Amino acid sequence: MKVYKTTEGIVIIANDSSYLLKESNWDEFINRDELYQCIRKDIAGLAKQEPGFRLSETSILPPIGSQEVWAAGVTYLRSKTARMEESKESGADTFYDKVYDAERPEIFFKSTGPKVVGTNKQVRIRRDSTWNVPEPELTLFINSAGNIQGYTVGNDMSSRSIEGENPLYLPQAKTYDGSAALGPCILVTENAIPPTTRISMQILRRNVIVFQGSVEIAQMKRSHQELVGYLYRENSFISGAFLMTGTCVVPHNDFTLHKDDRVEITIDEIGTLVNTIA
């Protein structure tokens, strides 16, 4: 089932029916343990009501409240290769080679909840960066107890020229206004999302596709539970957290985003996150 945060309230889409819930506290709603079973009970309680609520795309908000967004890097071989290529001139390329094979993953802070944008909204490229790309990522929602409760689509905007200059510049390359997008919803499932799940991205410039690619999440080197374990090892999240799990769909090295480009990221069963570049 899909959970949407909207201007009208929380919308659940399940079994081809839509339900508008009266619940107004997003953080409390999604942070419940055994969320899938809880939502089934919520829907059962609405069984006698007319379930014909129509979801409007213009009403969709990013599916996040007070949660923080974190991200894992170098979880796919292609990501390791891309990071080594961008850092070669600075001599820092071996750092990414080492972290790919290390026991401890790379995990970094990405964004606070209020700074995250949703679908059909603008993300930004830094004005002091010459090489900018979107990174399409399966994103986990984890509750305060450390349990994966759902999945959404993430756009981890990255300034590769800044990151490549020096790995210590990673926070500036990754964390700035308009650098994170989530949406359009949270997919809440009874079982873990299958490894055959495909992430696809296409970038359009003046309605012409200038990049497209896709990958199955089975190509990830690290498991979701492993990444969550490290994130929660010395961190607590009172309303849960979101964790971007890394990318394998990386544009070629001579590609950089332009203003007004349109980025469309689709993940099986979840939907499509659409952002334009400001």
Backbone torsions as a table, in degrees:
resi	resn	phi	psi	omega
1	MET	NA	154.8	-177.1
2	LYS	-112.7	136.7	-179.4
3	VAL	-115.3	122.1	179.7
4	TYR	-112.5	138.1	168.2
5	LYS	-96.5	124.0	-176.0
6	THR	-132.4	170.5	177.6
7	THR	-66.9	-17.3	-178.3
8	GLU	-99.5	-9.1	-178.9
9	GLY	137.1	-164.2	179.1
10	ILE	-90.5	126.9	-178.4
11	VAL	-113.5	129.7	176.4
12	ILE	-110.6	131.3	172.3
13	ILE	-114.8	117.7	-178.3
14	ALA	-147.4	135.0	177.8
15	ASN	53.8	42.7	176.9
16	ASP	64.6	15.9	175.8
17	SER	-120.5	149.6	179.9
18	SER	-114.1	139.4	-178.7
19	TYR	-131.4	127.8	174.4
20	LEU	-96.4	118.1	-177.8
21	LEU	-94.1	150.1	179.3
22	LYS	-80.0	-13.3	-179.7
23	GLU	-57.0	128.0	-176.7
24	SER	-109.5	-14.3	-177.9
25	ASN	-95.4	97.4	-176.3
26	TRP	-60.7	-45.4	-176.8
27	ASP	-59.9	-45.7	179.2
28	GLU	-66.9	-36.6	-177.0
29	PHE	-64.1	-49.3	-174.1
30	ILE	-85.0	-15.1	-176.7
31	ASN	-87.0	2.5	178.1
32	ARG	-67.8	142.9	176.3
33	ASP	-73.9	152.7	-175.8
34	GLU	52.6	54.3	-173.7
35	LEU	-59.4	-38.8	-179.1
36	TYR	-58.5	-48.0	-179.5
37	GLN	-67.0	-36.9	178.7
38	CYS	-62.8	-42.6	-179.3
39	ILE	-68.9	-35.6	175.7
40	ARG	-59.7	-39.4	176.9
41	LYS	-67.3	-38.9	177.4
42	ASP	-58.7	-44.3	-178.4
43	ILE	-68.8	-40.1	178.6
44	ALA	-60.3	-34.7	178.1
45	GLY	-68.6	-17.2	178.4
46	LEU	-100.3	6.4	-172.8
47	ALA	-58.2	-29.9	-178.1
48	LYS	-86.4	-3.6	177.9
49	GLN	-94.5	164.7	177.3
50	GLU	-77.1	115.9	-175.0
51	PRO	-88.0	26.2	-171.5
52	GLY	-91.2	25.0	179.1
53	PHE	-62.3	134.7	-179.3
54	ARG	-101.7	123.1	179.9
55	LEU	-79.5	127.3	177.4
56	SER	-99.9	131.0	-179.1
57	GLU	-60.7	-32.8	-177.5
58	THR	-71.7	-14.9	-178.7
59	SER	-93.4	-5.7	-174.5
60	ILE	-74.8	129.6	176.5
61	LEU	-107.1	162.5	174.4
62	PRO	-60.6	137.9	-173.9
63	PRO	-79.8	59.6	-175.7
64	ILE	-149.5	148.6	176.3
65	GLY	-117.6	-108.8	-179.4
66	SER	-89.2	2.0	-176.3
67	GLN	-66.3	153.1	170.1
68	GLU	-90.1	156.7	172.6
69	VAL	-112.5	126.1	174.6
70	TRP	-116.0	168.3	-177.4
71	ALA	-144.3	147.6	174.8
72	ALA	-108.3	139.9	-178.9
73	GLY	-117.8	161.3	174.7
74	VAL	55.1	44.8	178.1
75	THR	-97.1	-9.1	175.5
76	TYR	-121.7	151.6	179.8
77	LEU	-60.7	-40.6	-178.9
78	ARG	-63.4	-35.9	178.4
79	SER	-66.6	-41.0	177.5
80	LYS	-59.5	-46.0	-178.5
81	THR	-61.9	-43.2	-179.2
82	ALA	-64.2	-42.7	-179.8
83	ARG	-66.3	-36.4	177.8
84	MET	-66.5	-37.7	179.5
85	GLU	-65.4	-43.3	-176.3
86	GLU	-72.2	-22.2	-174.8
87	SER	-104.1	4.9	-173.2
88	LYS	-61.3	-43.4	-175.9
89	GLU	-66.3	-30.6	-179.5
90	SER	-82.9	-8.5	-178.8
91	GLY	80.8	11.5	-176.4
92	ALA	-99.0	8.1	-174.9
93	ASP	-63.5	-28.8	-177.8
94	THR	-69.6	-21.5	178.4
95	PHE	-59.9	-42.3	-176.5
96	TYR	-73.7	-33.7	174.7
97	ASP	-62.4	-42.0	-177.7
98	LYS	-69.9	-41.2	-176.4
99	VAL	-70.8	-28.4	177.7
100	TYR	-62.8	-36.9	-178.1
101	ASP	-96.3	-5.2	-175.9
102	ALA	-75.6	160.6	175.2
103	GLU	-68.8	-41.1	-178.3
104	ARG	-86.6	126.9	178.4
105	PRO	-78.6	165.1	171.0
106	GLU	-83.5	121.7	175.3
107	ILE	-134.0	131.7	-177.4
108	PHE	-139.5	156.5	178.0
109	PHE	-74.1	135.6	-177.9
110	LYS	-110.3	-51.1	-173.8
111	SER	-164.2	154.0	166.5
112	THR	-82.7	159.9	-178.3
113	GLY	-57.4	-47.7	-177.6
114	PRO	-62.2	-19.5	-179.4
115	LYS	-88.8	-8.4	-177.6
116	VAL	-79.2	136.6	175.6
117	VAL	-103.7	160.0	-178.5
118	GLY	-105.8	-166.4	-179.4
119	THR	-69.7	148.4	-178.7
120	ASN	67.6	19.3	177.0
121	LYS	-116.4	171.5	-175.8
122	GLN	-92.7	135.3	165.5
123	VAL	-104.6	168.8	-172.1
124	ARG	-123.9	154.7	166.8
125	ILE	-110.6	142.7	-178.7
126	ARG	-68.1	140.6	-179.7
127	ARG	-75.1	-18.1	-179.8
128	ASP	-100.7	19.6	178.6
129	SER	-121.9	142.6	-178.1
130	THR	-104.2	-7.8	-176.1
131	TRP	-139.0	107.4	-172.0
132	ASN	-130.7	135.7	-178.7
133	VAL	-141.1	154.0	167.2
134	PRO	-87.1	152.9	175.4
135	GLU	-126.8	112.1	-178.7
136	PRO	-79.1	126.9	-173.2
137	GLU	-141.0	133.8	166.9
138	LEU	-64.5	128.8	-175.2
139	THR	-119.6	130.2	-178.1
140	LEU	-91.6	141.3	163.4
141	PHE	-102.6	124.7	-177.7
142	ILE	-118.6	131.8	-179.2
143	ASN	-79.5	179.3	-174.8
144	SER	-65.3	-20.4	178.0
145	ALA	-83.7	-3.4	179.2
146	GLY	88.0	18.4	-179.7
147	ASN	-102.4	132.7	176.8
148	ILE	-69.6	121.5	-175.4
149	GLN	-111.2	-20.4	-177.1
150	GLY	-171.5	180.0	-173.5
151	TYR	-139.3	145.2	174.0
152	THR	-142.2	177.7	179.2
153	VAL	-96.4	134.5	178.8
154	GLY	-120.9	144.6	172.8
155	ASN	-119.8	105.7	-178.6
156	ASP	-95.5	88.3	-179.6
157	MET	-64.6	136.8	-172.6
158	SER	-137.4	137.1	175.0
159	SER	-99.8	94.0	-171.0
160	ARG	-70.7	-28.9	179.3
161	SER	-67.1	-35.6	180.0
162	ILE	-73.9	-45.4	178.8
163	GLU	-62.9	-38.1	-178.6
164	GLY	-70.8	-24.9	-179.8
165	GLU	-66.6	-38.3	179.9
166	ASN	-166.2	129.1	-178.7
167	PRO	-61.7	-20.5	177.1
168	LEU	-71.2	-11.8	178.7
169	TYR	-88.6	6.9	-177.4
170	LEU	-52.0	-45.6	-180.0
171	PRO	-58.7	-36.6	178.2
172	GLN	-72.0	-31.6	-180.0
173	ALA	-74.9	-24.1	-171.6
174	LYS	-112.0	-28.2	-169.8
175	THR	-121.5	105.7	177.8
176	TYR	-161.6	171.9	-178.5
177	ASP	-58.8	129.0	177.7
178	GLY	77.0	21.4	-176.8
179	SER	-94.9	-5.3	-176.8
180	ALA	-135.3	134.0	175.3
181	ALA	-132.3	142.5	176.3
182	LEU	-134.1	150.5	174.4
183	GLY	145.4	-174.6	1.1
184	PRO	-81.3	-11.5	-173.5
185	CYS	-151.8	179.6	168.5
186	ILE	-109.3	123.8	174.3
187	LEU	-84.4	118.7	-179.9
188	VAL	-108.6	120.5	-174.3
189	THR	-123.7	158.1	177.8
190	GLU	-75.8	-32.1	-179.9
191	ASN	-122.7	166.2	-179.9
192	ALA	-60.8	147.8	178.7
193	ILE	-62.4	138.2	-173.9
194	PRO	-71.9	152.0	-179.2
195	PRO	-66.9	-15.7	177.2
196	THR	-80.4	-2.2	178.7
197	THR	-57.8	133.1	-174.7
198	ARG	-108.7	135.7	172.7
199	ILE	-104.6	127.9	179.8
200	SER	-127.7	146.0	175.9
201	MET	-140.6	138.4	168.0
202	GLN	-133.9	145.8	179.5
203	ILE	-119.0	128.1	-179.1
204	LEU	-113.2	138.2	176.1
205	ARG	-126.8	114.8	-174.6
206	ARG	53.1	45.1	175.9
207	ASN	68.4	14.8	176.5
208	VAL	-114.2	132.1	179.3
209	ILE	-71.2	121.1	179.6
210	VAL	-108.4	-11.8	172.8
211	PHE	-157.7	143.5	169.6
212	GLN	-154.5	148.6	179.7
213	GLY	-169.7	163.8	178.9
214	SER	-154.9	161.3	-179.3
215	VAL	-158.2	152.6	172.2
216	GLU	-89.2	145.5	-178.1
217	ILE	-69.6	-9.9	175.9
218	ALA	-61.0	-18.3	-179.7
219	GLN	-78.7	-5.2	176.0
220	MET	-64.5	137.3	178.7
221	LYS	-77.2	-35.8	-175.0
222	ARG	-105.1	150.0	179.1
223	SER	-82.2	158.7	177.2
224	HIS	-61.4	-42.0	-178.7
225	GLN	-63.7	-36.7	177.8
226	GLU	-62.2	-45.5	-179.6
227	LEU	-64.4	-43.6	178.9
228	VAL	-62.3	-40.1	179.7
229	GLY	-58.7	-41.4	179.1
230	TYR	-72.8	-37.9	179.6
231	LEU	-62.7	-41.1	-176.0
232	TYR	-90.4	1.4	-175.0
233	ARG	-60.0	-44.2	179.2
234	GLU	-131.9	24.6	179.9
235	ASN	-126.9	146.0	172.2
236	SER	-125.1	146.6	-176.5
237	PHE	-134.3	106.5	-170.4
238	ILE	-63.7	-29.8	178.9
239	SER	-118.0	18.0	-177.5
240	GLY	89.7	-177.8	-177.2
241	ALA	-152.4	161.0	172.9
242	PHE	-109.1	141.1	179.7
243	LEU	-131.6	112.4	171.7
244	MET	-73.2	134.9	-168.3
245	THR	-102.9	11.3	177.0
246	GLY	102.6	165.3	-175.7
247	THR	-127.1	153.0	171.9
248	CYS	-128.3	-1.8	179.3
249	VAL	-102.5	97.3	-171.9
250	VAL	-121.6	121.9	177.0
251	PRO	-60.3	156.3	-178.9
252	HIS	-63.3	162.4	-169.2
253	ASN	-67.4	-19.7	179.1
254	ASP	-94.1	12.2	179.8
255	PHE	-101.2	135.6	169.4
256	THR	-141.1	149.6	-178.8
257	LEU	-69.5	150.1	173.9
258	HIS	-118.1	157.4	173.9
259	LYS	-55.7	137.5	178.1
260	ASP	78.4	1.0	171.1
261	ASP	-59.8	151.9	179.5
262	ARG	-114.6	123.7	-178.4
263	VAL	-109.1	123.2	179.4
264	GLU	-119.7	115.9	-179.5
265	ILE	-116.1	122.7	-177.6
266	THR	-120.5	133.8	173.0
267	ILE	-124.5	131.7	-178.3
268	ASP	-46.4	136.3	174.7
269	GLU	73.1	-22.8	-179.0
270	ILE	-88.4	-53.9	-179.3
271	GLY	135.8	-161.0	-174.9
272	THR	-121.6	129.4	174.2
273	LEU	-99.4	123.0	-177.1
274	VAL	-117.1	127.3	177.2
275	ASN	-136.2	144.8	170.8
276	THR	-107.2	157.1	-173.9
277	ILE	-95.5	126.0	178.1
278	ALA	-96.2	NA	NA
